[in-house]
Amino acid sequence: MRSVLLVIQYLTIALLLFESGYILYKWKTKIQEFLVLICLSTLINSIGYLFAIQASSLGEYLLGLKMSYFGRVWIPFSLLLFVNSLCKVKNNKHILTVLGVIHCLIFGLVATCEYHPFYFKNMYLNTEGIFPSLGFEKGVAYKSYNILILGKRTIT
């Protein structure tokens, strides 16, 4: 089962590479720009996740998780831009700036999660199951970010 899931992850990465290249080759409109951003964010997230699920130590897992979050935080942001463009809704530059800063802060908190309890608390590597996973308590920034994402889904 583990091998099948790893093959699916590798196929996902290959298809995202192909899709990103194809969209870049055919790039003509603003909406395609946002679609490329979605694809690249998802690609980076998938590669980081692949590294994380193959980790054998907490340090390796965190490295994969950080790479995953480098893409993951931009997926909802790029989806918002894409949907607004598709629906011809004008983007409010102030709101987009605030959201961009929040996403950068979240990535910064994840990138430095070993040094503070704001995003993840009491982290450990759980090796039970098919793949390793990160066990943790949710920090205040983790909870706040999830509320933001749920609110963004409700708005769009």
Kinemage of the C-alpha trace (Angstrom):
@kinemage 1
@onewidth
@group {chain A} dominant
@subgroup {mainchain}
@vectorlist {calphas} color= white
{ca met a 1} P 0.000 0.000 0.000
{ca arg a 2} L 2.851 2.371 0.862
{ca ser a 3} L 4.386 1.886 -2.591
{ca val a 4} L 1.089 2.592 -4.344
{ca leu a 5} L 0.631 5.831 -2.413
{ca leu a 6} L 4.203 6.916 -3.167
{ca val a 7} L 3.655 6.218 -6.882
{ca ile a 8} L 0.488 8.341 -6.770
{ca gln a 9} L 2.469 11.162 -5.148
{ca tyr a 10} L 5.188 10.921 -7.807
{ca leu a 11} L 2.534 10.924 -10.561
{ca thr a 12} L 0.917 13.986 -9.010
{ca ile a 13} L 4.245 15.813 -9.100
{ca ala a 14} L 4.895 14.762 -12.705
{ca leu a 15} L 1.435 15.867 -13.830
{ca leu a 16} L 1.765 19.205 -12.022
{ca leu a 17} L 5.128 19.761 -13.736
{ca phe a 18} L 3.563 18.990 -17.108
{ca glu a 19} L 0.518 21.168 -16.433
{ca ser a 20} L 2.641 24.090 -15.225
{ca gly a 21} L 4.875 23.851 -18.290
{ca tyr a 22} L 1.890 23.643 -20.626
{ca ile a 23} L 0.195 26.677 -19.085
{ca leu a 24} L 3.456 28.640 -19.177
{ca tyr a 25} L 3.865 27.730 -22.857
{ca lys a 26} L 0.308 28.887 -23.684
{ca trp a 27} L 0.371 31.892 -21.341
{ca lys a 28} L -1.624 34.788 -22.805
{ca thr a 29} L -4.103 36.023 -20.220
{ca lys a 30} L -4.157 37.197 -16.608
{ca ile a 31} L -6.264 34.215 -15.537
{ca gln a 32} L -3.547 31.851 -16.795
{ca glu a 33} L -1.078 33.715 -14.582
{ca phe a 34} L -3.165 32.837 -11.537
{ca leu a 35} L -3.568 29.252 -12.753
{ca val a 36} L 0.230 28.931 -13.018
{ca leu a 37} L 0.517 30.280 -9.474
{ca ile a 38} L -1.959 27.630 -8.266
{ca cys a 39} L -0.070 24.863 -10.086
{ca leu a 40} L 3.345 25.937 -8.814
{ca ser a 41} L 2.095 26.343 -5.238
{ca thr a 42} L 0.524 22.899 -5.372
{ca leu a 43} L 3.685 21.451 -6.941
{ca ile a 44} L 5.918 22.828 -4.174
{ca asn a 45} L 3.429 21.596 -1.571
{ca ser a 46} L 3.410 18.104 -3.119
{ca ile a 47} L 7.204 17.872 -3.308
{ca gly a 48} L 7.547 18.963 0.315
{ca tyr a 49} L 4.887 16.475 1.362
{ca leu a 50} L 6.731 13.710 -0.506
{ca phe a 51} L 9.912 14.557 1.406
{ca ala a 52} L 7.993 14.602 4.698
{ca ile a 53} L 6.324 11.215 4.242
{ca gln a 54} L 9.682 9.612 3.480
{ca ala a 55} L 11.366 11.106 6.566
{ca ser a 56} L 12.992 8.918 9.183
{ca ser a 57} L 13.605 11.625 11.799
{ca leu a 58} L 11.835 14.694 13.147
{ca gly a 59} L 14.436 16.976 11.512
{ca glu a 60} L 13.869 15.415 8.083
{ca tyr a 61} L 10.111 15.600 8.511
{ca leu a 62} L 10.264 19.269 9.513
{ca leu a 63} L 12.409 20.068 6.475
{ca gly a 64} L 9.795 18.483 4.200
{ca leu a 65} L 6.989 20.203 6.108
{ca lys a 66} L 8.653 23.591 5.711
{ca met a 67} L 9.042 23.058 1.983
{ca ser a 68} L 5.422 21.940 1.813
{ca tyr a 69} L 4.261 25.059 3.651
{ca phe a 70} L 6.290 27.233 1.269
{ca gly a 71} L 3.741 26.190 -1.372
{ca arg a 72} L 0.781 25.405 0.889
{ca val a 73} L 0.315 28.924 2.244
{ca trp a 74} L -0.044 30.300 -1.289
{ca ile a 75} L -2.652 27.800 -2.529
{ca pro a 76} L -5.680 29.563 -0.955
{ca phe a 77} L -4.292 32.981 -1.902
{ca ser a 78} L -3.786 31.990 -5.536
{ca leu a 79} L -7.208 30.312 -5.642
{ca leu a 80} L -8.756 33.561 -4.417
{ca leu a 81} L -6.997 35.500 -7.189
{ca phe a 82} L -8.006 32.908 -9.786
{ca val a 83} L -11.674 32.802 -8.762
{ca asn a 84} L -11.909 36.589 -8.565
{ca ser a 85} L -10.382 36.873 -12.024
{ca leu a 86} L -12.620 34.157 -13.433
{ca cys a 87} L -15.729 35.811 -11.976
{ca lys a 88} L -14.494 39.275 -12.973
{ca val a 89} L -14.494 40.486 -9.361
{ca lys a 90} L -12.152 43.392 -8.730
{ca asn a 91} L -9.444 42.582 -6.187
{ca asn a 92} L -9.106 44.998 -3.282
{ca lys a 93} L -5.378 45.775 -3.148
{ca his a 94} L -5.434 46.500 0.585
{ca ile a 95} L -7.068 43.170 1.423
{ca leu a 96} L -4.687 41.304 -0.892
{ca thr a 97} L -1.713 43.033 0.730
{ca val a 98} L -2.902 42.091 4.212
{ca leu a 99} L -3.550 38.492 3.116
{ca gly a 100} L -0.125 38.314 1.454
{ca val a 101} L 1.566 39.549 4.624
{ca ile a 102} L -0.394 37.033 6.716
{ca his a 103} L 0.648 34.168 4.426
{ca cys a 104} L 4.292 35.276 4.615
{ca leu a 105} L 4.057 35.457 8.428
{ca ile a 106} L 2.555 31.968 8.584
{ca phe a 107} L 5.369 30.578 6.476
{ca gly a 108} L 7.865 32.384 8.703
{ca leu a 109} L 6.276 30.837 11.792
{ca val a 110} L 6.420 27.352 10.260
{ca ala a 111} L 10.007 27.885 9.057
{ca thr a 112} L 11.052 28.741 12.618
{ca cys a 113} L 8.672 26.388 14.462
{ca glu a 114} L 11.478 24.741 16.458
{ca tyr a 115} L 12.156 28.023 18.274
{ca his a 116} L 8.673 29.059 19.451
{ca pro a 117} L 5.228 27.635 20.342
{ca phe a 118} L 3.090 29.943 18.177
{ca tyr a 119} L 2.275 27.514 15.344
{ca phe a 120} L 3.212 24.027 16.587
{ca lys a 121} L 3.756 23.085 20.240
{ca asn a 122} L 5.312 19.902 21.627
{ca met a 123} L 6.235 18.392 18.264
{ca tyr a 124} L 7.173 14.749 17.844
{ca leu a 125} L 7.434 12.316 14.938
{ca asn a 126} L 4.664 9.719 14.945
{ca thr a 127} L 5.947 6.649 13.099
{ca glu a 128} L 2.846 4.497 13.525
{ca gly a 129} L 0.901 3.882 10.346
{ca ile a 130} L 1.915 3.773 6.699
{ca phe a 131} L 3.750 7.103 6.729
{ca pro a 132} L 5.311 9.176 9.488
{ca ser a 133} L 3.347 12.178 10.642
{ca leu a 134} L 3.939 15.158 12.873
{ca gly a 135} L 2.304 14.985 16.246
{ca phe a 136} L 1.788 18.392 17.842
{ca glu a 137} L -0.436 20.666 19.834
{ca lys a 138} L -1.969 23.543 17.903
{ca gly a 139} L -0.537 26.949 18.648
{ca val a 140} L -2.445 30.223 18.515
{ca ala a 141} L -1.190 31.068 15.005
{ca tyr a 142} L -2.201 27.603 13.747
{ca lys a 143} L -5.739 28.105 15.030
{ca ser a 144} L -5.923 31.680 13.709
{ca tyr a 145} L -4.687 30.679 10.240
{ca asn a 146} L -7.274 27.917 10.002
{ca ile a 147} L -10.021 30.370 10.959
{ca leu a 148} L -8.743 32.746 8.259
{ca ile a 149} L -8.790 29.975 5.644
{ca leu a 150} L -12.306 28.891 6.613
{ca gly a 151} L -13.442 32.518 6.430
{ca lys a 152} L -11.837 32.927 3.025
{ca arg a 153} L -13.651 29.825 1.772
{ca thr a 154} L -16.940 31.247 3.021
{ca ile a 155} L -16.351 34.575 1.260
{ca thr a 156} L -15.319 33.057 -2.084
